[in-house]
Amino acid sequence: MLSASDRRRRILDAAEALFTAKGYGDTSMDDIAKACGMSKKTLYAVFADKATLFSSLIADNEAFPILAYEGGQAVADTRAALTDVLSGLVDFILMPRQVAMTRLAICETLHAPELSQQFFTAALDRGEGYLRDALTRVFPAWNARTIQPLLPIIVGAALGGLQLRALVEPGKLPDRRTRRRNIALCVAMVWPLLSRPPGAAD
């Protein structure tokens, strides 16, 4: 007999597979119940409706890589640390599951705008939070307030067109060499700025 956590996991996995294959709008709770081998009564006992299930999928998304840089400790090679931080960010965003969920949220914008907005708000908050925490640990002269305006620029530079390409060309994720080339270019632009205190960068 499945535990409550295993039952929930099976439902989420089945729903994600159906949502990404058929779309949120074209997937019914009956479809999900059949896919996970459960009755609709059992499904509704875990998730009140399809919107709640989708919201749980968003919240269930994988966490960003564990930060290796503790606050208060000087980082010997900040350039290498910046490369590590951006590599973690880019690799996470370009994970097959992340790309599939992002594509789904874009496709459902017209049919379920509130759910798409929820996904993108959560993704943005998660990404910026990871990057803000990591960069302020590596470059302690910067704090959450001073680093915030730079975050969208840094993310855009690190990704370049890689995310867009992954979204419009299913099954063709950028290879490691292409990702590292983008990151190296971003580091070359951003590291000199972050290596100086915010006031000195003006």
N, CA, C and O of each residue as an XYZ file, in Angstrom:
808
protein
N       0.854     -1.202      0.000
C       0.000      0.000      0.000
C       0.882      1.241      0.000
O       1.862      1.325      0.740
N       0.521      2.191     -0.832
C       1.326      3.407     -0.936
C       1.155      4.298      0.286
O       0.056      4.433      0.823
N       2.247      4.897      0.712
C       2.164      5.896      1.775
C       1.575      7.177      1.186
O       1.480      7.322     -0.033
N       1.188      8.090      2.049
C       0.602      9.350      1.581
C       1.591     10.125      0.715
O       1.204     10.723     -0.289
N       2.871     10.116      1.104
C       3.874     10.846      0.329
C       4.123     10.183     -1.024
O       4.296     10.873     -2.029
N       4.143      8.838     -1.057
C       4.331      8.125     -2.321
C       3.127      8.319     -3.239
O       3.282      8.440     -4.455
N       1.944      8.349     -2.665
C       0.737      8.570     -3.459
C       0.766      9.965     -4.093
O       0.457     10.147     -5.271
N       1.144     10.926     -3.275
C       1.229     12.298     -3.785
C       2.270     12.398     -4.902
O       2.041     13.055     -5.918
N       3.411     11.741     -4.703
C       4.487     11.762     -5.698
C       4.029     11.131     -7.015
O       4.334     11.639     -8.094
N       3.296     10.024     -6.916
C       2.826      9.358     -8.133
C       1.854     10.256     -8.898
O       1.900     10.331    -10.126
N       0.988     10.923     -8.171
C       0.028     11.823     -8.830
C       0.754     12.973     -9.517
O       0.452     13.301    -10.664
N       1.709     13.585     -8.821
C       2.445     14.701     -9.399
C       3.205     14.278    -10.651
O       3.215     14.995    -11.652
N       3.838     13.115    -10.589
C       4.598     12.638    -11.752
C       3.679     12.373    -12.934
O       4.013     12.717    -14.068
N       2.525     11.762    -12.680
C       1.579     11.479    -13.757
C       1.023     12.779    -14.341
O       0.903     12.918    -15.558
N       0.686     13.718    -13.473
C       0.139     14.991    -13.942
C       1.165     15.758    -14.770
O       0.831     16.323    -15.812
N       2.398     15.778    -14.312
C       3.436     16.492    -15.051
C       3.627     15.887    -16.441
O       3.749     16.615    -17.426
N       3.652     14.567    -16.517
C       3.824     13.907    -17.814
C       2.672     14.244    -18.755
O       2.895     14.488    -19.941
N       1.459     14.260    -18.245
C       0.296     14.574    -19.083
C       0.252     16.046    -19.456
O      -0.037     16.390    -20.602
N       0.536     16.917    -18.494
C       0.512     18.352    -18.782
C       1.514     18.715    -19.875
O       1.198     19.471    -20.794
N       2.713     18.174    -19.768
C       3.748     18.531    -20.746
C       3.510     17.874    -22.103
O       3.964     18.386    -23.127
N       2.798     16.739    -22.118
C       2.520     16.053    -23.384
C       1.267     16.595    -24.077
O       1.261     16.794    -25.292
N       0.197     16.836    -23.290
C      -1.092     17.224    -23.875
C      -1.449     18.681    -23.653
O      -2.275     19.241    -24.373
N      -0.820     19.300    -22.646
C      -1.207     20.650    -22.259
C      -2.098     20.607    -21.031
O      -2.798     19.624    -20.788
N      -2.063     21.676    -20.270
C      -2.867     21.750    -19.045
C      -4.353     21.720    -19.374
O      -5.118     20.993    -18.740
N      -4.762     22.503    -20.357
C      -6.178     22.609    -20.684
C      -6.779     21.330    -21.207
O      -7.960     21.067    -20.979
N      -5.995     20.520    -21.906
C      -6.501     19.293    -22.507
C      -6.344     18.066    -21.614
O      -6.666     16.950    -22.023
N      -5.858     18.270    -20.414
C      -5.705     17.169    -19.464
C      -6.787     17.270    -18.398
O      -6.954     18.319    -17.776
N      -7.507     16.203    -18.190
C      -8.565     16.190    -17.178
C      -8.095     15.449    -15.933
O      -7.108     14.713    -15.963
N      -8.812     15.656    -14.854
C      -8.495     14.918    -13.628
C      -8.730     13.422    -13.848
O      -8.058     12.596    -13.230
N      -9.663     13.070    -14.711
C      -9.897     11.673    -15.041
C      -8.667     11.074    -15.731
O      -8.268      9.946    -15.442
N      -8.074     11.849    -16.648
C      -6.842     11.402    -17.318
C      -5.742     11.118    -16.291
O      -5.045     10.106    -16.363
N      -5.611     12.030    -15.343
C      -4.554     11.898    -14.335
C      -4.804     10.688    -13.449
O      -3.873      9.948    -13.130
N      -6.050     10.481    -13.052
C      -6.394      9.331    -12.217
C      -6.049      8.024    -12.936
O      -5.485      7.107    -12.340
N      -6.392      7.955    -14.210
C      -6.088      6.740    -14.978
C      -4.584      6.540    -15.117
O      -4.087      5.419    -15.003
N      -3.857      7.638    -15.365
C      -2.410      7.538    -15.583
C      -1.673      7.063    -14.340
O      -0.667      6.361    -14.446
N      -2.162      7.437    -13.166
C      -1.466      7.024    -11.944
C      -2.114      5.795    -11.296
O      -1.705      5.367    -10.217
N      -3.138      5.226    -11.970
C      -3.742      3.990    -11.486
C      -4.523      4.153    -10.203
O      -4.528      3.264     -9.352
N      -5.187      5.293    -10.062
C      -5.966      5.554     -8.854
C      -7.391      5.949     -9.232
O      -7.664      6.310    -10.376
N      -8.272      5.876     -8.279
C      -9.634      6.338     -8.506
C      -9.667      7.862     -8.422
O      -8.791      8.487     -7.824
N     -10.692      8.442     -9.031
C     -10.826      9.907     -8.942
C     -11.074     10.328     -7.490
O     -10.660     11.409     -7.071
N     -11.749      9.468     -6.732
C     -12.001      9.782     -5.326
C     -10.681      9.937     -4.575
O     -10.515     10.861     -3.778
N      -9.735      9.018     -4.838
C      -8.421      9.094     -4.196
C      -7.675     10.331     -4.658
O      -7.036     11.015     -3.858
N      -7.757     10.618     -5.952
C      -7.080     11.790     -6.501
C      -7.594     13.070     -5.856
O      -6.811     13.935     -5.463
N      -8.926     13.187     -5.749
C      -9.506     14.411     -5.176
C      -9.274     14.503     -3.666
O      -9.360     15.586     -3.089
N      -8.985     13.387     -3.041
C      -8.667     13.424     -1.613
C      -7.291     14.046     -1.378
O      -7.011     14.569     -0.299
N      -6.430     13.983     -2.409
C      -5.084     14.541     -2.295
C      -5.032     15.965     -2.846
O      -4.411     16.849     -2.256
N      -5.690     16.171     -3.979
C      -5.705     17.499     -4.618
C      -7.148     17.874     -4.928
O      -7.866     17.134     -5.600
N      -7.558     19.034     -4.427
C      -8.957     19.450     -4.554
C      -9.381     19.665     -6.000
O     -10.537     19.424     -6.348
N      -8.452     20.118     -6.849
C      -8.777     20.359     -8.248
C      -7.485     20.416     -9.059
O      -6.387     20.298     -8.516
N      -7.639     20.596    -10.357
C      -6.483     20.574    -11.256
C      -5.568     21.774    -11.021
O      -4.346     21.656    -11.119
N      -6.151     22.911    -10.715
C      -5.341     24.115    -10.469
C      -4.462     23.929     -9.236
O      -3.298     24.330     -9.231
N      -5.019     23.324     -8.197
C      -4.248     23.059     -6.986
C      -3.108     22.091     -7.281
O      -2.007     22.233     -6.749
N      -3.384     21.103     -8.135
C      -2.363     20.133     -8.501
C      -1.221     20.832     -9.258
O      -0.045     20.575     -9.002
N      -1.588     21.707    -10.181
C      -0.556     22.425    -10.945
C       0.266     23.330    -10.029
O       1.484     23.430    -10.178
N      -0.398     23.983     -9.088
C       0.310     24.839     -8.132
C       1.294     24.017     -7.311
O       2.393     24.479     -7.005
N       0.899     22.797     -6.956
C       1.789     21.919     -6.197
C       2.986     21.495     -7.034
O       4.089     21.341     -6.509
N       2.775     21.305     -8.335
C       3.883     20.982     -9.229
C       4.914     22.102     -9.241
O       6.119     21.849     -9.212
N       4.432     23.341     -9.285
C       5.330     24.492     -9.282
C       6.132     24.532     -7.987
O       7.349     24.715     -8.002
N       5.436     24.358     -6.867
C       6.110     24.402     -5.564
C       7.068     23.234     -5.390
O       8.046     23.328     -4.649
N       6.782     22.133     -6.077
C       7.573     20.909     -5.943
C       8.846     20.933     -6.781
O       9.681     20.035     -6.673
N       8.994     21.963     -7.617
C      10.140     22.031     -8.525
C      11.451     21.865     -7.782
O      11.562     22.233     -6.613
N      12.450     21.306     -8.467
C      13.754     21.065     -7.854
C      14.361     22.353     -7.298
O      14.106     23.446     -7.803
N      15.151     22.201     -6.269
C      15.844     23.345     -5.689
C      17.106     23.651     -6.487
O      17.629     22.799     -7.205
N      17.576     24.869     -6.348
C      18.834     25.232     -6.982
C      19.982     24.528     -6.282
O      19.809     24.024     -5.172
N      21.160     24.481     -6.913
C      22.310     23.821     -6.292
C      22.630     24.419     -4.920
O      22.430     25.610     -4.681
N      23.120     23.579     -4.044
C      23.517     24.053     -2.714
C      24.680     25.017     -2.848
O      25.650     24.744     -3.554
N      24.576     26.133     -2.171
C      25.647     27.126     -2.238
C      26.864     26.632     -1.463
O      26.747     26.164     -0.331
N      28.021     26.742     -2.084
C      29.251     26.247     -1.467
C      30.025     27.358     -0.752
O      31.089     27.109     -0.184
N      29.501     28.559     -0.780
C      30.244     29.704     -0.242
C      29.529     30.250      0.980
O      28.446     30.826      0.877
N      30.140     30.065      2.126
C      29.538     30.501      3.380
C      29.775     31.984      3.608
O      30.856     32.508      3.341
N      28.731     32.653      4.111
C      28.876     34.060      4.428
C      29.936     34.281      5.496
O      30.074     33.473      6.414
N      30.678     35.365      5.379
C      31.705     35.686      6.352
C      33.057     35.082      6.050
O      34.043     35.424      6.703
N      33.129     34.191      5.074
C      34.398     33.586      4.692
C      34.842     34.153      3.343
O      34.078     34.154      2.377
N      36.069     34.627      3.293
C      36.578     35.196      2.051
C      36.745     34.102      0.995
O      37.197     32.998      1.298
N      36.378     34.420     -0.238
C      36.531     33.478     -1.346
C      37.842     33.802     -2.041
O      38.051     34.930     -2.488
N      38.712     32.829     -2.132
C      40.054     33.069     -2.666
C      40.022     33.450     -4.145
O      40.713     34.382     -4.556
N      39.240     32.750     -4.936
C      39.192     33.001     -6.376
C      37.760     33.377     -6.739
O      36.941     32.510     -7.044
N      37.465     34.668     -6.703
C      36.091     35.112     -6.947
C      35.668     34.899     -8.397
O      34.486     34.700     -8.676
N      36.616     34.939     -9.309
C      36.269     34.716    -10.715
C      35.800     33.260    -10.919
O      34.795     33.011    -11.585
N      36.533     32.325    -10.343
C      36.137     30.921    -10.436
C      34.811     30.689     -9.713
O      33.970     29.923    -10.183
N      34.628     31.350     -8.572
C      33.377     31.203     -7.820
C      32.203     31.744     -8.627
O      31.135     31.133     -8.651
N      32.391     32.887     -9.290
C      31.337     33.447    -10.130
C      30.983     32.480    -11.258
O      29.810     32.302    -11.587
N      31.988     31.867    -11.838
C      31.756     30.875    -12.896
C      30.927     29.706    -12.364
O      30.014     29.232    -13.039
N      31.247     29.240    -11.146
C      30.498     28.137    -10.539
C      29.038     28.518    -10.300
O      28.127     27.737    -10.575
N      28.833     29.723     -9.787
C      27.475     30.186     -9.485
C      26.636     30.260    -10.760
O      25.504     29.778    -10.790
N      27.186     30.855    -11.798
C      26.448     30.997    -13.051
C      26.240     29.648    -13.735
O      25.213     29.423    -14.375
N      27.213     28.755    -13.600
C      27.058     27.416    -14.176
C      25.890     26.691    -13.513
O      25.094     26.040    -14.190
N      25.789     26.803    -12.190
C      24.679     26.186    -11.479
C      23.339     26.737    -11.923
O      22.374     25.991    -12.089
N      23.284     28.055    -12.115
C      22.051     28.704    -12.546
C      21.652     28.252    -13.946
O      20.511     27.845    -14.168
N      22.585     28.321    -14.888
C      22.294     27.972    -16.276
C      21.943     26.488    -16.404
O      20.997     26.133    -17.108
N      22.695     25.632    -15.733
C      22.414     24.196    -15.814
C      21.030     23.875    -15.262
O      20.336     23.004    -15.786
N      20.628     24.579    -14.202
C      19.299     24.351    -13.628
C      18.205     24.793    -14.594
O      17.257     24.049    -14.843
N      18.335     25.995    -15.136
C      17.318     26.532    -16.044
C      17.168     25.660    -17.286
O      16.074     25.538    -17.837
N      18.268     25.054    -17.723
C      18.249     24.245    -18.950
C      18.048     22.749    -18.689
O      18.194     21.935    -19.601
N      17.715     22.389    -17.454
C      17.354     21.002    -17.193
C      16.129     20.639    -18.029
O      15.236     21.471    -18.186
N      16.061     19.426    -18.570
C      14.900     19.048    -19.396
C      13.560     19.322    -18.720
O      12.621     19.795    -19.360
N      13.476     19.021    -17.427
C      12.202     19.252    -16.736
C      11.873     20.738    -16.660
O      10.724     21.133    -16.854
N      12.877     21.557    -16.379
C      12.628     22.992    -16.295
C      12.186     23.550    -17.638
O      11.267     24.367    -17.707
N      12.835     23.111    -18.697
C      12.481     23.577    -20.043
C      11.048     23.154    -20.374
O      10.273     23.946    -20.909
N      10.701     21.908    -20.056
C       9.351     21.409    -20.347
C       8.291     22.183    -19.571
O       7.242     22.520    -20.119
N       8.559     22.465    -18.300
C       7.593     23.206    -17.491
C       7.468     24.651    -17.956
O       6.373     25.215    -17.951
N       8.579     25.246    -18.354
C       8.542     26.620    -18.861
C       7.748     26.677    -20.162
O       6.934     27.580    -20.359
N       7.983     25.719    -21.041
C       7.246     25.655    -22.305
C       5.749     25.498    -22.046
O       4.923     26.133    -22.701
N       5.413     24.639    -21.076
C       4.010     24.433    -20.719
C       3.379     25.733    -20.235
O       2.279     26.087    -20.659
N       4.070     26.443    -19.351
C       3.526     27.691    -18.799
C       3.312     28.724    -19.899
O       2.331     29.466    -19.865
N       4.207     28.783    -20.864
C       4.055     29.725    -21.980
C       2.836     29.345    -22.826
O       2.030     30.201    -23.191
N       2.715     28.063    -23.128
C       1.614     27.592    -23.977
C       0.242     27.812    -23.331
O      -0.756     28.000    -24.027
N       0.204     27.786    -22.002
C      -1.075     27.902    -21.303
C      -1.393     29.332    -20.873
O      -2.353     29.558    -20.137
N      -0.601     30.291    -21.324
C      -0.803     31.680    -20.895
C      -2.207     32.175    -21.212
O      -2.815     32.854    -20.384
N      -2.739     31.851    -22.390
C      -4.068     32.324    -22.776
C      -5.178     31.565    -22.059
O      -6.211     32.146    -21.724
N      -4.975     30.268    -21.821
C      -6.028     29.450    -21.226
C      -6.051     29.523    -19.702
O      -7.116     29.468    -19.089
N      -4.888     29.644    -19.104
C      -4.799     29.680    -17.633
C      -3.759     30.723    -17.225
O      -2.709     30.381    -16.680
N      -4.054     32.001    -17.492
C      -3.053     33.049    -17.234
C      -2.608     33.144    -15.787
O      -1.456     33.481    -15.512
N      -3.518     32.848    -14.852
C      -3.152     32.952    -13.436
C      -2.132     31.889    -13.060
O      -1.241     32.145    -12.250
N      -2.252     30.698    -13.640
C      -1.298     29.638    -13.340
C       0.045     29.897    -14.014
O       1.098     29.632    -13.434
N       0.005     30.411    -15.232
C       1.255     30.766    -15.907
C       1.980     31.854    -15.133
O       3.198     31.804    -14.966
N       1.215     32.845    -14.660
C       1.829     33.923    -13.886
C       2.424     33.391    -12.595
O       3.491     33.831    -12.166
N       1.741     32.456    -11.986
C       2.252     31.851    -10.755
C       3.575     31.141    -11.015
O       4.516     31.252    -10.229
N       3.639     30.408    -12.130
C       4.868     29.691    -12.463
C       6.021     30.667    -12.678
O       7.105     30.480    -12.125
N       5.791     31.712    -13.482
C       6.885     32.623    -13.797
C       7.300     33.467    -12.598
O       8.477     33.794    -12.447
N       6.343     33.820    -11.745
C       6.694     34.553    -10.529
C       7.553     33.682     -9.613
O       8.552     34.145     -9.061
N       7.155     32.415     -9.456
C       7.926     31.498     -8.607
C       9.312     31.262     -9.184
O      10.301     31.239     -8.451
N       9.386     31.086    -10.512
C      10.682     30.841    -11.159
C      11.599     32.045    -11.015
O      12.790     31.905    -10.736
N      11.028     33.235    -11.210
C      11.829     34.450    -11.090
C      12.325     34.640     -9.669
O      13.499     34.938     -9.445
N      11.424     34.465     -8.707
C      11.806     34.633     -7.301
C      12.888     33.625     -6.907
O      13.841     33.960     -6.203
N      12.720     32.385     -7.375
C      13.673     31.331     -7.029
C      15.045     31.614     -7.649
O      16.075     31.494     -6.985
N      15.040     31.988     -8.923
C      16.295     32.258     -9.622
C      17.024     33.455     -9.069
O      18.231     33.405     -8.831
N      16.283     34.546     -8.862
C      16.921     35.755     -8.345
C      17.389     35.540     -6.906
O      18.433     36.055     -6.505
N      16.621     34.787     -6.137
C      17.026     34.514     -4.757
C      18.327     33.735     -4.696
O      19.219     34.056     -3.910
N      18.428     32.704     -5.537
C      19.664     31.910     -5.602
C      20.841     32.793     -5.994
O      21.889     32.767     -5.349
N      20.661     33.575     -7.054
C      21.762     34.388     -7.562
C      22.147     35.491     -6.577
O      23.330     35.754     -6.365
N      21.157     36.125     -5.987
C      21.424     37.189     -5.011
C      22.198     36.656     -3.814
O      23.189     37.254     -3.394
N      21.749     35.536     -3.267
C      22.427     34.958     -2.098
C      23.846     34.532     -2.436
O      24.778     34.767     -1.667
N      24.000     33.900     -3.603
C      25.328     33.407     -3.991
C      26.299     34.562     -4.236
O      27.434     34.528     -3.762
N      25.865     35.565     -4.962
C      26.777     36.656     -5.322
C      27.150     37.514     -4.117
O      28.277     38.003     -4.033
N      26.227     37.702     -3.194
C      26.568     38.499     -2.010
C      27.478     37.732     -1.055
O      28.135     38.337     -0.208
N      27.523     36.415     -1.182
C      28.492     35.633     -0.407
C      29.875     35.700     -1.057
O      30.890     35.816     -0.370
N      29.898     35.627     -2.376
C      31.184     35.664     -3.083
C      31.767     37.070     -3.095
O      32.980     37.249     -2.984
N      30.898     38.064     -3.229
C      31.331     39.474     -3.287
C      30.667     40.235     -2.136
O      29.671     40.924     -2.356
N      31.201     40.124     -0.912
C      30.530     40.675      0.274
C      30.420     42.200      0.300
O      29.678     42.747      1.116
N      31.144     42.895     -0.579
C      30.988     44.353     -0.641
C      29.616     44.726     -1.204
O      29.151     45.852     -1.031
N      28.980     43.779     -1.872
C      27.646     43.988     -2.422
C      26.622     43.373     -1.485
O      26.880     42.340     -0.866
N      25.452     44.010     -1.378
C      24.383     43.443     -0.561
C      23.143     43.238     -1.427
O      23.157     43.513     -2.627
N      22.073     42.750     -0.802
C      20.871     42.426     -1.574
C      20.329     43.628     -2.332
O      19.852     43.489     -3.459
N      20.398     44.798     -1.730
C      19.864     46.001     -2.384
C      20.728     46.436     -3.557
O      20.207     46.760     -4.624
N      22.051     46.446     -3.369
C      22.917     46.954     -4.429
C      23.057     45.970     -5.590
O      23.291     46.376     -6.728
N      22.913     44.665     -5.298
C      23.076     43.665     -6.359
C      21.797     43.477     -7.167
O      21.856     43.038     -8.316
N      20.637     43.802     -6.584
C      19.348     43.511     -7.219
C      19.218     44.043     -8.652
O      18.786     43.289     -9.523
N      19.573     45.313     -8.941
C      19.396     45.815    -10.311
C      20.232     45.070    -11.350
O      19.918     45.095    -12.540
N      21.295     44.409    -10.899
C      22.175     43.714    -11.841
C      21.699     42.297    -12.177
O      22.127     41.720    -13.176
N      20.824     41.744    -11.354
C      20.464     40.331    -11.505
C      19.869     39.997    -12.879
O      20.308     39.028    -13.499
N      18.879     40.767    -13.383
C      18.328     40.427    -14.709
C      19.376     40.523    -15.813
O      19.348     39.752    -16.773
N      20.297     41.469    -15.674
C      21.351     41.637    -16.678
C      22.290     40.442    -16.666
O      22.674     39.928    -17.716
N      22.656     40.005    -15.458
C      23.574     38.872    -15.324
C      22.931     37.592    -15.861
O      23.570     36.821    -16.577
N      21.664     37.375    -15.509
C      20.969     36.169    -15.995
C      20.884     36.190    -17.519
O      21.150     35.181    -18.173
N      20.513     37.334    -18.081
C      20.398     37.447    -19.530
C      21.724     37.198    -20.228
O      21.779     36.536    -21.264
N      22.787     37.733    -19.654
C      24.111     37.553    -20.263
C      24.578     36.108    -20.155
O      25.195     35.587    -21.083
N      24.290     35.455    -19.029
C      24.731     34.069    -18.839
C      23.991     33.109    -19.765
O      24.572     32.158    -20.287
N      22.699     33.374    -19.959
C      21.894     32.489    -20.800
C      22.022     32.802    -22.288
O      21.988     31.904    -23.129
N      22.173     34.109    -22.603
C      22.182     34.491    -24.005
C      20.883     34.019    -24.640
O      19.806     34.259    -24.094
N      20.969     33.357    -25.775
C      19.772     32.818    -26.418
C      19.561     31.350    -26.146
O      18.750     30.709    -26.815
N      20.279     30.795    -25.170
C      20.232     29.354    -24.943
C      18.861     28.871    -24.486
O      18.391     27.829    -24.944
N      18.215     29.611    -23.591
C      16.908     29.177    -23.105
C      15.863     29.249    -24.217
O      15.048     28.339    -24.370
N      15.891     30.328    -24.986
C      14.935     30.456    -26.084
C      15.111     29.323    -27.085
O      14.134     28.739    -27.554
N      16.344     29.022    -27.403
C      16.615     27.936    -28.343
C      16.103     26.604    -27.796
O      15.537     25.799    -28.536
N      16.303     26.378    -26.500
C      15.830     25.130    -25.900
C      14.305     25.044    -25.922
O      13.740     23.961    -26.076
N      13.643     26.193    -25.767
C      12.182     26.209    -25.741
C      11.575     25.958    -27.118
O      10.545     25.292    -27.231
N      12.197     26.482    -28.151
C      11.609     26.368    -29.495
C      12.140     25.166    -30.269
O      11.606     24.828    -31.326
N      13.174     24.523    -29.764
C      13.727     23.342    -30.423
C      13.724     22.170    -29.446
O      14.767     21.833    -28.885
N      12.561     21.543    -29.237
C      12.470     20.423    -28.279
C      13.493     19.331    -28.566
O      13.695     18.930    -29.713
N      14.128     18.862    -27.508
C      15.099     17.785    -27.650
C      16.484     18.228    -28.061
O      17.374     17.400    -28.250
N      16.677     19.543    -28.202
C      17.988     20.041    -28.624
C      18.530     21.019    -27.575
O      18.641     22.218    -27.830
N      18.857     20.502    -26.421
C      19.415     21.350    -25.368
C      20.855     21.716    -25.708
O      21.587     20.894    -26.258
N      21.268     22.936    -25.387
C      22.649     23.351    -25.661
C      23.643     22.428    -24.955
O      23.428     22.047    -23.804
N      24.712     22.076    -25.632
C      25.695     21.190    -25.015
C      26.547     21.948    -23.999
O      26.486     23.173    -23.895
N      27.337     21.187    -23.260
C      28.139     21.763    -22.172
C      29.112     22.818    -22.692
O      29.305     23.853    -22.053
N      29.719     22.563    -23.832
C      30.694     23.500    -24.383
C      30.035     24.841    -24.712
O      30.605     25.897    -24.441
N      28.851     24.798    -25.287
C      28.141     26.033    -25.635
C      27.765     26.807    -24.383
O      27.896     28.030    -24.341
N      27.298     26.094    -23.362
C      26.931     26.752    -22.103
C      28.143     27.426    -21.471
O      28.071     28.574    -21.031
N      29.257     26.699    -21.432
C      30.451     27.247    -20.782
C      31.001     28.450    -21.547
O      31.565     29.366    -20.949
N      30.839     28.446    -22.850
C      31.287     29.600    -23.629
C      30.464     30.839    -23.279
O      31.012     31.928    -23.112
N      29.143     30.666    -23.168
C      28.278     31.781    -22.770
C      28.655     32.301    -21.389
O      28.745     33.508    -21.169
N      28.872     31.375    -20.467
C      29.196     31.755    -19.094
C      30.532     32.480    -19.039
O      30.674     33.460    -18.308
N      31.511     32.012    -19.801
C      32.826     32.669    -19.814
C      32.716     34.106    -20.311
O      33.381     34.997    -19.783
N      31.890     34.335    -21.315
C      31.687     35.700    -21.822
C      31.007     36.570    -20.778
O      31.356     37.738    -20.605
N      30.031     35.991    -20.081
C      29.325     36.734    -19.038
C      30.275     37.093    -17.901
O      30.278     38.226    -17.420
N      31.082     36.121    -17.474
C      32.044     36.367    -16.392
C      33.023     37.467    -16.784
O      33.363     38.317    -15.961
N      33.475     37.458    -18.025
C      34.421     38.483    -18.489
C      33.819     39.874    -18.391
O      34.538     40.843    -18.146
N      32.510     39.986    -18.579
C      31.839     41.289    -18.502
C      31.499     41.691    -17.073
O      31.624     42.857    -16.700
N      31.066     40.707    -16.272
C      30.502     41.016    -14.957
C      31.539     41.033    -13.840
O      31.437     41.849    -12.923
N      32.524     40.161    -13.896
C      33.480     40.034    -12.792
C      34.209     41.343    -12.458
O      34.346     41.661    -11.277
N      34.687     42.125    -13.460
C      35.352     43.386    -13.102
C      34.441     44.340    -12.329
O      34.899     45.069    -11.449
N      33.154     44.330    -12.663
C      32.210     45.202    -11.963
C      31.990     44.744    -10.526
O      32.031     45.556     -9.602
N      31.758     43.452    -10.335
C      31.480     42.939     -9.003
C      32.709     42.928     -8.107
O      32.579     42.882     -6.883
N      33.895     42.968     -8.695
C      35.137     42.944     -7.910
C      35.400     44.261     -7.210
O      36.260     44.335     -6.332
N      34.668     45.304     -7.588
C      34.806     46.607     -6.939
C      33.591     46.890     -6.073
O      32.505     46.387     -6.362
N      33.744     47.680     -5.022
C      32.578     48.065     -4.212
C      31.564     48.791     -5.088
O      31.951     49.420     -6.073
N      30.274     48.722     -4.755
C      29.245     49.344     -5.583
C      29.502     50.813     -5.905
O      29.295     51.242     -7.040
N      29.945     51.576     -4.934
C      30.216     52.989     -5.179
C      31.315     53.224     -6.195
O      31.261     54.179     -6.971
N      32.316     52.349     -6.189
C      33.445     52.488     -7.109
C      33.072     52.081     -8.520
O      33.797     52.392     -9.465
N      31.921     51.372     -8.681
C      31.520     50.895    -10.006
C      30.730     51.939    -10.768
O      30.468     51.767    -11.958
N      30.344     53.024    -10.102
C      29.551     54.052    -10.774
C      30.393     54.829    -11.770
O      29.887     55.737    -12.429
